[in-house]
Every structure is written in C-alpha cells, then in structure tokens.
Amino acid sequence: FLSNDEMLEILAETKNPLAVQPHLKKCFEGVNEVRFDDKVENIVGMCSVEGEFVPFITKVTPAKANGAVEKWLVQVESSMLEAVRDSCKEAFKAYALAPRNEWVTQWPGQIVLVISAVYWTKDCADAIRAETGLKGSVKAFADTLTGNLLKIVDLVRGNLSSLTRKTVSALVVMDVHARDVVEAMATKGIQTEADFEWLSQLRMYLEGAEGEETVMERMMNAEIEYGYEYLGNSSRLVITPLTDRCYR
C-alpha cells in the first residue's frame, strides 16, 4: 500500500531512480531493491529482502522513460515476470541433468519450489497410471519421495549459506506434504487420475510449445496460469490437514 505522500514522492523523482528504491517494497511484494549496473544507468536485476538476487533478461533503462517514473516501474514489472518465467523454464531443463540435492542450491528459492511441484505432479501422475498394470507403483513412488526427503534433510545439516538454507528449509516443508499426500493415495488404493483424491490436489504442469512453455496450476475443474510474480525467498508454514483443506 502506498500513501498519497509516498506516491507523490515517487512521481517527483523524475531524474534520480535511486531515490525510488525505498518505496519498491511497497510496489512489489518480493522486491526489496533493484540493482543497477556500474554506471547506474540500467537496472540489471532485483533483490529480495533476504538478499537473493535474480538477474533480468531485459534490462531497464529509467532514462529512456524521459522522467516518467511510472513507465520504467511498469518495465521493471515486465522484466520481473520475464525473469521468473525464464528461470522456471531453465530450471525445469536443469532438474534432469543434476542430482536433486545439488540442483536445489543453484536456483532461486521460489523457482525451486515451483519446479519441484511440477516434477512431483508429473511423477505422481505417472505412478497412478502405472498402478493399473503394476500394483504398488504409487507406494513405490512414496518410498522414492521419502528417500529424496532424507537427502534434502542431510543437506540442511551441512554447511550452507543462510540463503540456501532458507531455500532448502522451505523445500523440506513442501516435500513432507508431497510425501504424505502420495502415501495417503497409496493407502486408499488410487488407480486413476480421475479419482477425487488426486484431482483435489494442487497440481502444477509446465505446458506449451517449445520456447513458449508456461506453468499451469490445476485443482478439481479450476485452472489458472502461474502469475510469475517474484516472492523472494521467504519461509513456508507447515502444511497440516486443516490448512490443506483451505485450498479446496
């Protein structure tokens, strides 16, 4: 929320983009500040309050807005969405090329959680489809998730930077919930993707033509494209059966 005084102060800074920095947190939820190049001419990326840096694909040059602060702030928003979307696509490709416990340390926390959810959805759907021909496929996938979780827990116990530790800690929360969901489906004998227990889960897919892929979120008969707003590397609340019902 921006007060009238803050709005006027932003609009008044036509020649000094650095003076807008203190107000960015109120303009963009996860952006604490933007980073300029050495000449302080181009905005090359964004930083979260936790200190996580995400580079922009398309640099923003405030001087080209001819003093219109609102124009280059809109460009910052566009570059933010572009950067998060591109990171999702690149992280999806990289996931299959490196061990998961190494992959999680190479990408921003938000990207790690999104792409982990995409692969969980894909692998879980594969296990459910295989269940009709090979009994125990879902249970086997639950065991695989438990093994992955233990590796991530071992990673937390290691020597990590504070930023990476935040990422891994949030991932542990999501991994525990993902494992519990699959174990519950295995216990209930889920054998089809049309089963309510599967449809009621928040599922994420990376879809689209090559180069135009986007993350889609589905639950029941609802479908929405992922927003790509940068959220920083914040912590996650533990998911309980009660909070899980809030999604439905």
Rosetta blueprint (number, residue, H / E / L):
1 F L
2 L L
3 S L
4 N H
5 D H
6 E H
7 M H
8 L H
9 E H
10 I H
11 L H
12 A H
13 E L
14 T L
15 K L
16 N L
17 P H
18 L H
19 A H
20 V H
21 Q H
22 P H
23 H H
24 L H
25 K H
26 K H
27 C H
28 F L
29 E L
30 G L
31 V L
32 N L
33 E E
34 V E
35 R E
36 F E
37 D L
38 D L
39 K L
40 V L
41 E L
42 N L
43 I E
44 V E
45 G E
46 M E
47 C E
48 S L
49 V L
50 E L
51 G L
52 E L
53 F E
54 V E
55 P E
56 F E
57 I E
58 T E
59 K E
60 V E
61 T L
62 P H
63 A H
64 K H
65 A H
66 N L
67 G L
68 A L
69 V H
70 E H
71 K H
72 W H
73 L H
74 V H
75 Q H
76 V H
77 E H
78 S H
79 S H
80 M H
81 L H
82 E H
83 A H
84 V H
85 R H
86 D H
87 S H
88 C H
89 K H
90 E H
91 A H
92 F H
93 K H
94 A H
95 Y H
96 A L
97 L L
98 A L
99 P L
100 R H
101 N H
102 E H
103 W H
104 V L
105 T L
106 Q L
107 W L
108 P L
109 G H
110 Q H
111 I H
112 V H
113 L H
114 V H
115 I H
116 S H
117 A H
118 V H
119 Y H
120 W H
121 T H
122 K H
123 D H
124 C H
125 A H
126 D H
127 A H
128 I H
129 R H
130 A H
131 E H
132 T L
133 G L
134 L L
135 K L
136 G L
137 S H
138 V H
139 K H
140 A H
141 F H
142 A H
143 D H
144 T H
145 L H
146 T H
147 G H
148 N H
149 L H
150 L H
151 K H
152 I H
153 V H
154 D H
155 L H
156 V H
157 R L
158 G L
159 N L
160 L L
161 S L
162 S H
163 L H
164 T H
165 R H
166 K H
167 T H
168 V H
169 S H
170 A H
171 L H
172 V H
173 V H
174 M H
175 D H
176 V H
177 H H
178 A H
179 R H
180 D H
181 V H
182 V H
183 E H
184 A H
185 M H
186 A H
187 T H
188 K H
189 G L
190 I L
191 Q L
192 T L
193 E L
194 A L
195 D L
196 F H
197 E H
198 W H
199 L H
200 S L
201 Q L
202 L L
203 R E
204 M E
205 Y E
206 L E
207 E E
208 G L
209 A L
210 E L
211 G L
212 E L
213 E L
214 T E
215 V E
216 M E
217 E E
218 R E
219 M E
220 M L
221 N L
222 A E
223 E E
224 I E
225 E E
226 Y L
227 G L
228 Y L
229 E L
230 Y L
231 L L
232 G L
233 N L
234 S L
235 S L
236 R L
237 L L
238 V L
239 I L
240 T L
241 P H
242 L H
243 T H
244 D H
245 R H
246 C L
247 Y L
248 R L
